[in-house]
Each structure stands twice: as structure tokens, then as C-alpha cells.
Amino acid sequence: MASLPIEILLGIYLGLLVGVIPALASWTLGFGFKYLTGVTLPGFGVAVLAIALAGVSGGLLALADESITQAPNAERIITAILLVGMVSMYAHSKGDQMGATFPKRLSLQSLRNRRISTDVVELVGGGDEVRISVVGQVADMEGYPPLPEPLRVEIRSVEYTFPVDLRIGELESRMAERLKTEFDLGDVEVSIDERGRASVVAAPPFSGLSKRVGDGRHAVSVDAVLPTGLARNDEVTVLTPDAQVRGTVVSARCDGAEDAPVETPDEPELADAEKPPAQVLAPTTDGGEGRLTVAVNRTDVRPLLRSADAKVVVEPRGTRREYELVSLLRRAGNRFRRVAVRSAGPLDGTTLGEARVRETYGVAVFAVRTQDGWQLAPRGDIDVEAGNELYVAGTRDSLDAFEEAVA
């Protein structure tokens, strides 16, 4: 008979050797019961079953059996039994946790409804915004000509910030739209992972000026003194001797302006791969004499064509009240969110007054969207049904709890 330390080491080896199958069975039981029924099996019962599977008659009762406790290698067997029990209970707890978090219905839509990882949000946005950057090479879209290399480099260097509350599918749509607008791309597809990294597949611009002129509008070019900072899509008024024409800027270029790539200052102490990417901005004018192309109505074409020289006045777009509202909400520590009511949920088939949303969940419903249209500032007697969209405001924790209970 070996010494006690050697017997314990042999018991650990024996427990690990015979405990693999019981641990796997314990994990399967914990995961299966939690996933299918939502019930957590008692860990003690699972441990007894696992020890029995290991070939120990009576499970934990074997520790009270004299044939085991009085055996010459009792220390080795008891150590193995205890180790098998502990390993099986650990495997059971992990299986139970996975069963509780594993999605019941895994589909493409559910993957698109995921959100960006929380640790990335805290790292780059303080919990308010998330920064999305392009990783890897910008791929060419099948069926289109390849992207010009300078355009590919510009797309590769962009970084956009978005509200953190958006799901991944919404982030992909918004980023694709911004890339289309900023680089005038023919088409673009964006795929974003939970770490905020975007893969981009893009097609180069393929229709030039006509793509930026809406239906019923015409593009007319005039010579004029252009203000500094004029950019595409600005609203302007072109003053001629006999007319005032409102239009949308399609393109603008000052005389003597040259297209030059954005350059970063040389930094000998940094390798090329370590230099920060240059910021990509929408092209604007430098000011002075130049050529302006505007999209105008058909009736305004002739006055512009008759004018040898015109004056350009940039029109303000006014204050965006919705942005002011969002800013006020954020300063007060609140957010707003759209929540779709699920079938058989706590709000399905009730009214807002009966549900006592503000008292129960700590959120305020400021709009309801049904099949019949919008209800702004809804009263308590409005009926809520599955599929209705509620627009609610509150703290982030309150919104999360409300969405989990209702959506």
C-alpha cells in the first residue's frame, strides 16, 4: 500500500479518467432540461447519477459502505468519488447556464437583431455611441467593375459613430446608406460583427450626374462666385438679373482647384502601418470664382441659361427640433426606443391605462403605431395589440426591462 499523498494523487487520476462520461452526461441533462422546459435540475441529484455512471454502486451512499471505506485502497476510491461528483456538478451548472442563454430560435433575423458587444461600447463611446470601422480589404461587388484603388483606400479608412441602442441590422443599413451618399457608390453591402468591425463589398459610381438629379428636375451649370464650404446637397438660391431660382447643389468647383489626395504629415518615428488614417470629409469648395451645377425645376431652366453671371446664396435648413429633443433627453439621463408588442405578452389585448406602463416599468409611452396609423401622446384608453409599435422614453435600464418584458 502506497503512502497517503500517493493514494490521493492516484485517486485524482482515477477520478479524471472515469469522470469524463459522467461529466458529459451531467452537462447534457443540465442544458437539455433548461433549454426545453426552463427547469433547473437539482445539482445533488445529478452528482449522484454521475457517480453511479462512473461505476460506483450506490452513488454517494458508497462513501458509507464498509466494503469501500475499509478497503486497502479506500483513500484512492474516496478521492475519485468526490472528484467525479465535483466535476459533474460543475458540468451541470455550465450546461444549465448555456440552456438559459441559448436562443430558442436561431435565424438570420435573430442574428441581425443582436447588438454590439457591451465592452466595445464602453471602450469607445462611454455607453452613448459605438464606433464602426472598416476591417480587411474592401471587396468588389460581383457583376460590377472593380473599385478604383484610391476610392478603395478612402473607404477602408472611414470610421462612423452611431447610437449604441441600434441593433446590428440597423447599423449595417445606416452605414451602407452613409457610404453610398458620401462616396456616390453604385451599390454597397455592409456586414458588422459584435466587435464593431465592418466588412464592406462595394460597386463604383456608374451613372455620374444623372444619378444625383431627381425625377422632374434638371441640372444646369452657371458661373458664379461660390462661398467657402459649399457642398453637394446644399440648398441654394441663384440670383439672376430677371429671376431667383432655388435649387439643390449637384456639384461645385472653384477655378484653379486641383484634386489632390489627403496627405498626413510625415512622422519618422512611426511606421506606415502605425500612422492614424486620414479623416475623410465630404468635398467642399474653397471659395471664389467657379462653376456651379444645380438641380432645378423645369420652369427655372431658361432664366439660368440666359444668365452670363449669377450670384449664389446658401439657404439655411432651419433648426432640427428632433436633435434638440434627443439632446435634452440624453442630458436628463434618458433615452427613447421603439418596442414591438409580442403576442400573448403583458400588453397584448390591454389598454395603456390598464397596463400602468409608467408605474410598472418606469417608462413613458409618447407614441403608438398601429395598422391604422400613428397615435401621438396616446391616452390611457388606447387599445394595444400584438404587432403594435410603442415609442417609449426612460432610462436605459428601464427601457431594457420594458423591452424584455413586452417585446
N, C-alpha and C positions, 0 to 999 in steps of 0.2 A: 504494500500500500504506500502511495506517494505521500509527501507532506501536504499540509492543508493548502498553502498557496498554489501548489501544482494542481491539486484536485479542483480548486476554484477555476484556474485557467482552463483546465480540461472541460469543466462544466460550461464555461463561456463558449468554448469552441463547439461543444456538442449542441448547445442551445442555438447558436447561429446556424449550424449545419442543418438541424431538423426544423428550425423555425421559419424557413423561407415559405413553405407551402401554407402553414397556418397564418402567417402574416398576410399573404396574398388573399387568402380566404376572408380574413378579417376586413381588409380594405374593400373587397367586393361586397361584403354584407353591409358595411357602413355606407358606401357610395350608393348601392342599389336601393336600400330602404329609404335613404334621404331623398334621392332623385325621384323615385317613383311614388312614394307615399308621403314624404315630408316628415317621417317619423325617425327619431334617433334611437337606435338600439342601445340597450344598457351595455356599457363597456365591460362590466364584470362578467356578464353572460357570454360575451364574445370571447373574452380571455379564457373562460372555462372550456368553450368549444374548441378554441385553438390548441390548448394543451392536450385535449383529447385527440385532436387530429395529429398531434405530434407523436402519438402512440403511447401516451401515459394514461393508463386505465384509471377512471375516476376524476380526471381533471385536477383541480386544485385539492380535492379530497385526498389525492395521493400523498400530500405533504403530511397527512395524519396517519398514513398506512405504515404499520411497523415493518412490513417487508421492504419498504423503501428507506425509512429513517434508520433502521438497524442494519442496513446492507453495508458491506465493506466500502463501497464507493458512494455512500449516501451524500457526501458533500458535493460530488460531481453531479449527481442526478438532481438534487435540490436546486443547485445553481442553474442547471439547464432549464428546469421547470419555471423558475422565476424569470429567467431571461426570455423564454418563449412567451410568457404572459405579458411582460412589459412590451416586447416588440409587437405583439398582436394588438394590444391596446393602443399603441402609437399609430399603427397602420389603420386601425378602425377610426380613430379620431381624424386622421387625414382624409380618409375616404368620406367621412361624414361632412367635412368642410367642403370637399370638392363637389359632393352631391348637392349642397345648398347653393353653391355659386355657379354651377354648370348651367348654361342656358338650356331651357326646355325645348325650344325650337330654334335650331341653328339654321339661319338662312342668309342670303345675300343682303336682304333688307335689315336684318338684325345686326349684321356686321357694319353696315353703313350707319346704323344708329348709335354706334359706340362713340365715346368721347375721347378726347386727348388725355393721355396719362397725367394724373394729378401732379406727380413730381416734376414733369416738364413745365406745367403751367406755373407752379410756384417758382421754378428756377428762372424763367424768362419773363414772366408777366406779373408777378406779385399777386396772382389769383384773379386778375381782371382781364388780361389779354393773353393770347398764345401766339407765338411767332412761328410761322411756317416758312421753311427754307427748302430750296430745291437741292436734291442729292443725286449723285450719279450724272450720267450724260443725258441730255435732252434728246429723246429718240425721235426719229422721223415717223410720221403717220403714214401707214400703208395706203397707197393709192394717190399720194400727193408727191410733188417734187421735194427733194431734200431741203432742209433749212440752210440758209446761208450761215457760214461759220461765225461771223460777228454777231448775228442775231441769236445763235445758239449760246454764245458766251454771255450775252446780256440776260437771256432768260435764266441761265444757270446761276447768275449772281443775285437774283432778286430774293427779297425777304418781305413777307407781308405779315401784318398783325391783324387778328380777328378776335371778336369776343369769345371768351372761354366757354360760354354756355352753349355754343353751337356744336351739333353732332358732326361726326366726320363726314357724312354725306353732304351736309350743308357747307362745310368748309371746302370740300372738293368743288362744289358748284360755284361758290363765290370766288375761289382762286382761279378757276378756269375762266370765269367772266372777266376778272381783272386782267388776266394775261391777254385775253382777246382784245380788250379795249386798249390796253397800254401798248401792245406790240402789233396791233392790227392783224392778228393771226387768222388764217383761213379756218382753222379748227384746232381744238386742243382738248386733251383728256388729262385729268389730274388724279392721282391716287395718293392718299395720305395715310400714313401709319399712325399708331398711337403715340409715337415719339415726336410727332410734328414734322416728319420728313416727307417731302413730296416728290413723287416721280412724275415726270411730265413727258407726254407724247404730243407733238405739235406739228401743224402744217403751216407753211409760209403764207404770207399775204398773196392772194391770187386774183383779186378783182380791182385793186387800185382805188381810184377816186370814186367810182360808181358805187362801191360798197358802202361809202360813208354818206351818201346822199339819199334821203328818204323818199318814199313814193310821193309824187305830186310836187316835188321840189326840183330846182335846177341849180347847178353850180356855175357861178360867174366869178371871173377874176378881175380885180381892179388894182390900179396903182394908188398907193396911199402912204401916209405917214403912220407907221404901226407903233403902238405903245409897247414898252418893255413888258415881257411876261405873258404876251398873248399866246394862247394855246388852243389846240383843237377842241371843239365843242363849246367854246365860249360863245355867249350871246352878244352880238354887236349891232349897232345901228350905223349904217353907212350913209353919210350926208353928201348929197349931190346938189348942184345948183337948182334942180327942179323937183327933188323928191327926198324923202327919208325912208330908207329901206332897212327893215330888221331882218337879220339872218343869223345863221349858225356857222362858225368858223370851221371850214373843212381843212384848210392848210394855210400857213402863213410863213413867209420867208423874207428876211431883210436883205437889202442889197449888200453884197460883199461877204455875207455869211458863208462859212465853209463847214461842211460836215467833217467832224473830227472825232475820233474815239475818245471816250473818257479815260484820262490817264491818272494814275495815282503817283504821288511823289516817290522818288527813289529812296529806298531805305536799305542801305548796305547791310545793316545788321540783321535784316530779316530775309529769309529765303522766300522765293516766289510763292511757294505753297502756303507760307505763313502770313502773307500780306492780306489785310482785310479787303473784301471785294468792294469795288467802287459802287456808290449808290446810284441806282438807275432812276432817273426822273423823266417825266413827260417832257418832250421837246417844246421849248418856248422861244419867242422872238427876243432879240437883243435890243430892239427899238430902232427907229429911223425909217428912211425911205425903203419901201419894199413892195412885195406883191402879195395880195390877199385874195383867197378864194373862199366865197361864202355860199351856203345853200339857202336859196330864197324861193318864194312863191313865183309862179309863172308870170303873174302880172307885174312883178317887180324887176323882171329881167331887162326890159328895154331901158328904163332910166339908168341902170348901171352901165349898160353897154354904150350909152350916149355920153357918159361922163369921162372926161380926159383925166381928171384928178378928183379924188374923193377924200373925205375925212372920216375917220373911224372913231366911234365912241363905244366903249365897252359897257354893257348893261349889267347892273348888279342882279344877282339871283335872289336877293332877299334873305332874310333870316330863316334858318331851318329850325322851326319850333320843335320838331321831333328830337333834334340833337340836344336842344336845351333841356327837354324833358328827361332824356336819358342821363344827362349830366347831373341834374338835380336829384334824380333817383340814386345815382351812384354816390353822391356826396352824403346822402342820408343813410347809406349802407344798404340800399335796396336794389333789387333787380326786377326785371319782368320776363315772363316766359309764356310760351304757347303750350297748352296741355290739351291733348285729345282724350275725351272721356271714354273709358273702356266699357265693354258690355258687362253687365252684372256687377259693376263696381258700386261704391258707396254713393255716387251721384247719379247713376243711371236710373231714370224714372222718377226723380225727385225735383224739387224746385230749389233755387239758391237759398231761399229763406228757411226751408225745412232742413237743408244740409248744414246751415250755420257755418259756412265756409270760413269766415273771418274768425269766429270764436274757436272753431275746432282746429283749424290748420294755420291760423295766423297769417293768411294771405287775403288780398282784396281782388275781387273779380271786376275788371273795368271794361270788359267786352266779351261778348259771346257770339260765336259764328255758327249758324245752323244752316240747313239746306235752304231756308227761306231768306237768308241774308244775315246782316250784322245787327246786333243789339248792343249799342254803346251805353255805358253806365246802367247796366241792367238792374231792374227791380227784383225784389225777393220772390215775386210770384212767377218769374220766368221758368218754364219747364226745361230741364236738362235731360238729354238722351244720349245714348251711346253714339259716338262719332262726332258729337259737338266739340268745337274747339273753344277752350276758355283761355282768355288772356288775363294773366294774374300778375300781381306785383307783391313783393315781400322780400325778406332776407333770403340769402342763398340757402340756408339750412331749412327754412320754412318751405321754400319752393321745391327743394329736393324731397322733403317728406310728403308734400302735397302731390307731387308727380308720382312718387312711388305708390301712394295710396289710391290715386284716381286714374292714372294713365295706363 
